[in-house]
Amino acid sequence: MKLVMGLVFVGWLMIWIMVPTSTYKYNWLPKLRANTNSTYFGRQGTNMLIFTFPILFISVLACIYLHLVKGSSRIQSRRLAVWKRPVIVRWPLGMVSGIELSFCFMFLALLIWSYSMYLSVGFSSLHGAANKGEKLWQSKLDSAAVRLGLVGNLCCAFLFFPVTRLSSLLPLIGLTSESSIKYHVWLGHVVMILFTSHGICYAVYWATTNKIDEMLKWNNTGVSNVAGEIALVAGLVMWATTFPRIRRTMFELFFYTHQLYILFLFFYLLHVGIAYFFSILPGIYLFMVDRFLRFLQSRTTVRLISARLLPSETVELNFSKSPGFSYNPLSSVFINVPSISSLQWHPFTVSSNSNLEPDKLSIIIKKEGSWTQKLYQKLSSPGPHDRLDVSIEGPYGPTSMNFLRYDSLIMVSGGSGITPFISIIRELIHRSTTLDSPNPSVLLVCAFKTSADLTMIDLLLPASGNVSDLSRLKLRVEAFITREKAPADNAGKIIRTVWFKPIPSDVPIAPVLGPNSWFWLGAIVSSSFVVFLVLIGILTRYYIYPIDHNTNAIYSTSARSVLNLLFICFSIAAAASAAVLWNKRGSTMEAKQVQNIDAPTPTTTPSSWFYNAERELESVPLESLIKATNVHYGARPELKKMLLESDGRNVGVMVSGPSKMRHEVAAICSSGLADNLHFESISFSW
C-alpha cells in the first residue's frame, strides 16, 4: 500500500515538474483536454483528473492503511536518526533537521525550475511588442507577472496539508499537525511574497501602459482582476500579523485576522476560476473535511469532572473520557470555555495516559496569558463551582511512540514545558507495571522559577492512585529552582480540588468519528467527492453545457466557480454529518453507561495536601518518586555537561520549554561531540 501511494505521489509531483515546460503546454495538455473535455465536467475535468484525484486517492488509501495498523506499537526506523538531527537551530527557520533542510532545498529548486521554465516558454512566444502597441520590456513584465502567480499557485497546493489536524497524510510520514505547523508558516511567507510580487508587477505594468482601469475590471469570463485584488488585500492583512513579535504579543489579533483565509480563498477562486482552482484543491478539500468535523465536535459540551489547583498557579482539568478511546503520549487538545471567550480556542498537551486512566483525560494549564489568567481566577475564586462549560476538539497526536526505540531518555523542560513529558512517563509507568517489556531509563531535567512549581512533579503520578509499584521504572528527576537559594515555606500553599456537577447533556470525550475514525474519514473523503462529481456532472451536462458548449466564453466564470464551491461544501457537510450521526448513536449509549457507572462526585472541596508533606507518604509509588527526585536551589542545569556525560549507546533527547533552552539542547545534540545523542523534536508552538 505504501508503494502504491508513493508511486502515485511521485507521479503527481512529476506533473507539477512538467507543467511549466513546452512539452506539457504544446503536447501533453492538448491530448489531456481532448480526452477529458466531456459534456459532464467541461475543461475542469482535466485538472480534476491529474491534480485533485491523485492526492484524494492517496488520502483514502492512507486512511485504510492507518485503520489496519491501528493499535500496533509502531516505531519509526532508527536509520533516519542521523537525518533527523538538527543542523540549524537559530533564526530565521528555527530548529531544522537534515531531512527538513534537504526537502527545503528540493522545494526551492522546484520553485526556481518552475519559474525559469515558465519565463523561458513565455518569453519565446513574445514577438517584439506583439500587436498591443507595447514595448518589449512591458510585454516581458506582463509575462513575468503571470508566472509569479503560477509559481505562487504551486506553493498554495501544499499550503493546507500541514494545518489539517485530522489528516491521514501527515501520520503516514510520521508527522503531526503540531510538528508540521512550521511548514505552513514557511509556505505562507513564500506564497505571500510571490502573490505580492505578482500584484505589484501588474500594477506597474498597467500604470506604464496606460491601462490602470484594468484594476477595476471584473470580467464575465476569464480572470477577474478585482477578485484577485481583494484576495491579495486579505492575504496581506493576514501576513502582517503572522510575524513572531506581533503573534506572541497580540495573539488574539493574529487569531482573528487569520480567519480572513476564507475571504482569501473565496476571492482567489473567483480570480482564477474553478478549472484552475482544482490544481490546488486537494489540500483545501482535506482541510475543509477536517474543519467541518471539528465544527461538529465542538458543538457538544464535554463532562468536566474536577480541577486541581496547584500552588504554582497551575490548573489540572480532568474530563470524563470514553473507556474504549485510546490516544498516544504527546497528544494535544483544543479547548474552548464560553464563559471566558466564545471564540477563543487554545491548545494544551494531554497529560493523562489512556492505559493508566481509561475513563479520564487530563490537561495542565499554567497561568500565563490573559485567557489562562481568567480561567485560573474563575476556578480559584471562593464559593461553590457547580459546573464549567467546556468544548473540546481532538485529541490529535502521533500514531507512533518513537521514544520507545531508545535505550535511555533525557527530557529537558522549563516551567510548564514539563507537561508533555508527564504523558510519556505515565506511559512508561504503565508499561513497567503491566507489560513485560524493556523500557528506556529516564532522566527528567526540569527547571522551575520557584519551589511552588515543584508541585508539577507531583503530577507525574495519576491522581487516581492506581499505580502500585514503580520499582521497575528507571526514573531520575533533577529539579532546579532558579530564583530561590533555599526551600521556601510552603505553609498555606495547598493543592485544592474543585469538583463539578454533570448535567445530562454533558458527554465524555470521544473521537468524533468513533473508534474506527480512520475508516470513517476515508469514507467521508471518498463518498463526498463522488457526490460532488455526480452533482457537478448533472449541473454541467443539463444546465451549463447547453449555454456554453465547453467554450468557457459565454457562461459566467464566477457563477460556475460559486456553484462548484456550493456543491463541494454540500457534499462534505452531508457525508461528514451522516458519518458523525451514525457514530453518535453508539457514543450516546456508551455515554449513558459511563454516567451510570460514575460514582457521585462531591460538591465540596475534599481535604488537600502539601507537596511532599501530607499526601499519603506511606504510598509506595510516591515514596519512590520522592527518592528519585533531587532538588537544586539557586542553580541552573548544566545541560552540556549532563548531556555529554549521559550513559547509553542510544540516547533520545527531548526538550520542551523556552526557545533559548530548546536551541541550546538542539545545538549540543547537533554538535557531533557525542554520537549517542539523538534529538527527538516535539513542538507545541501554535
Salt bridges, closest charged atoms under 4 A:
GLU100 OE2 - LYS182 NZ 3.08
GLU134 OE1 - LYS132 NZ 3.63
GLU134 OE2 - LYS211 NZ 3.19
ASP142 OD2 - LYS132 NZ 3.52
GLU214 OE2 - LYS217 NZ 3.14
ASP290 OD2 - ARG294 NH1 3.10
GLU313 OE2 - LYS367 NZ 2.99
GLU316 OE1 - ARG308 NE 2.68
GLU316 OE2 - ARG426 NH2 3.86
GLU357 OE2 - LYS360 NZ 3.79
GLU357 OE2 - ARG426 NH1 2.92
ASP389 OD1 - ARG387 NH2 2.43
GLU393 OE1 - ARG165 NH1 2.80
GLU393 OE1 - ARG294 NE 3.42
GLU427 OE2 - ARG431 NH1 3.45
ASP436 OD1 - ARG472 NH2 3.61
ASP453 OD1 - LYS366 NZ 3.08
ASP458 OD1 - ARG615 NH1 2.89
GLU478 OE2 - ARG476 NH1 2.93
GLU478 OE1 - HIS632 NE2 2.55
ASP506 OD2 - ARG387 NH1 3.01
ASP548 OD2 - ARG560 NH2 3.72
ASP598 OD2 - ARG303 NH1 2.34
GLU680 OE2 - LYS84 NZ 3.65
GLU680 OE1 - ARG405 NH2 2.95
